[in-house]
Amino acid sequence: MASQGLRFGAVSVEHDDIYWIEGRPTEGGRNVLVRRSREGATIDLTPPGFNVRTRAHEYGGRAYAVHDGVVFFSNFEDQRLYRSDQAGVLPITAEGKWFYADPIVDVRRGRLICVREDHTVAGEAVTTLVAIPMDGSNPAGRVIASGHDFYSTPRLSPDGTKLTWLAWRHPQMPWDGTELWVADVTPDGTLADARHVAGSERESVYQPGWSADGELCFVSDRDGWWKLYRAPGEPVLRNPPEAAEFGQPQWLFGTASWAFAGPSRLVTAYTQGGRSHLALVDAATGRWRDLAPDLQPHDWLTATPTHAILVAGTSTSSDAVVRVALDSGEVEVLRSASTLQIDGSYISVPQPIEFPSADRIAHAFYYAPRNRECEAPDAERPPLIVISHGGPTTAATATLDLKVQYWTSRGFAVVDVNYGGSSGYGRAYRELLRGRWGIVDVEDAVHAARFLVREGKADPDRLIIRGGSAGGYTTFAALTFHPDVFKAGAGYYGVSDLEALAHDTHKFESRYLDSLIGPYPEMREVYRQRSPIHFVDKLSCALILFQGLEDKVVPPNQSEMMADAVRAKGLPVAYMTFEGEQHGFRKAETIIRCLEAELYFYGAVFGFAPADRLADVPIANL
């Protein structure tokens, strides 16, 4: 699961060559730029020692651009932009504390245009759009747009005369509200006549781009659902799928849910009922049809006149870079995240469920235990793991996740909860979490568990909750504020003290809590009342915690405080830290150690002996 769990992203096409980023756990989580030629040969373009990853927004995203086979990329270790060609790999930006993201090539002017975070200044980093000569003649670059707190998605018109981009200000997050701007690009490369096209504090615009004839298109949630529009505001699809989202939260730079496939049609991904789909759209008439129904797209998509190229998976097969023929819908796998061939009798297929929670209906995917070699006694109900996803403005998906199958193949049931605040169900559902983080998400996790107990699909005495990042906070809050529900928990780089997070986190999320909790310090008391660390006396079950020591998003002190408090109370607790890991574990050995440690911990807590050969885990107070 870990050694073959490749991560794919940032697919692109140039001259029929296909490029993508490949994250490799067996190489310490290194991101490698890969090219597949039109003849079908696949090679690495970035040599060992280079890691194609940007730290902008800390979550990063698209970190490379290609022109005539020459590659430009951000290297994780020093965050400089590099040029890679037959002459070798050379830096084109200066040394220093600058992070670059989402580069595009301005062919007419021999430069890159990209987002830059400047960390050389006192206080908060300054984000701008900059131009960088491709030959390295100006390593400092030139600022071409400034004044907003955040920028993303610079895109040039096909003739190079116009530039569009997204911008927003604190305390907005990009799924709350963004502004779409367009400016003329003058012969000397400066911008002129910048004008606001769409978006506001209450309208989230996502992924602007251009058709071949220079028509500006974008995604907006102006009517409550992310849909495709052409400027200034005409819908692209006629009779779009009901209750469907054609956009997604912009956590990463450069993600895409649509792409033109020639002048008259485009390919788009959309989410409906928590499941993602691929569709082909006639741009002139607005008619559309689904493509490759079994395929579920993820965050990355591009197209040629004949094919869609994207990262996708299914409920029974691993994520892959795939090429889909637009006329026939035939799917060709170019690179799979795993070469393992898993018999379907071991795979638990997700079942979408809706369940009552407080004053709303919430959503989740339920996975029953499944292993063809084992059968539970007739009267036995399985232990249940409730997963609270991170973000919290993201969503659980229905594609094959071997981390889920690890548990279901060992006799656990799993429910992956899309609590109120999750994306994919419209803006109103996404905004259920405004001012109510630690309430709505926790209620939905608790009600999911109770619903499955009532349905006879879970053992009420063996309920577990686990989550990472924001999901770690939901886990801690559920264990603390609903101590009678869960019997064990696992937190991965989770938040225990909201007030400390308001002080410690990075720029992109530094005002995120304004919408999730309220402005700080004006609502300091609410922050304290929602922080599990202050109410550990209510906690009554075992807890295991995992933390990367280089995490800049949720600093290690968050997990340390929680572990210390649980230990002091005399409850069973284990705390494991990992050198070289940031926010989200990338190394194969870390992933393996964490899952095996978690299984060992549950075995110790619930009194069963796992069939696996597992290394001991130090557990205090057991």
Buried (B, 14 or more C-beta within 10 A) or exposed (E): BBBBBBBBBBBBBBEEBBBBBBBBBBBBBBBBBBBBEEEEEBEEBBEEEBBBBBBBBBBBBBBBBBBEEBBBBBBBEEBBBBBBEEEEBEBBBEEEEBBBBBBBBBEEBBBBBBBBBBBEEEEBBBBBBBBBBBEBEBBEBBEBBEEBBBBBBBBBBEEEEBBBBBBBBBBBBBBBBBBBBBBBBEEEBEBEEEEEBBBBEEBBBBBBBBBEEEBBBBBBBBEEBBBBBBBEEEBBBEEBBEBBBBBBBBBBBBBBBBBBBBEBBBBBBBBBBBBBBBBBBBBEEBEBEEBBEEBBBBBBBBBBEEBBBBBBBBBEBBBBBBBBBBEEBEBEEBBBBBEEEBEEEEBBBBBEBEBEBEEBEBBBBBBBBBBEEEEEEEEEBBBBBBBBBBBBBBBBBBBBBBBBBBBBBBBBBBBBBBBBBBBBBBBEBBBBBBBBBBBBBBBBBBBBBBBBBEEEBBBBEBBBBBBBBBBBBBBBBBBBBBBEBBBBBBBBBBBBBBBBBBEBBBBBBBBBBBBBBBBBEEBBEBBBBBBBBBBBEBBEBBBBBBBBEEBEBBBBBBBBBBBBBBBEBEBBBBBBBBEEBBBBBBBBBBBBBBBBBBBBBBBBBBEEEBEEEBEEBEBBEE
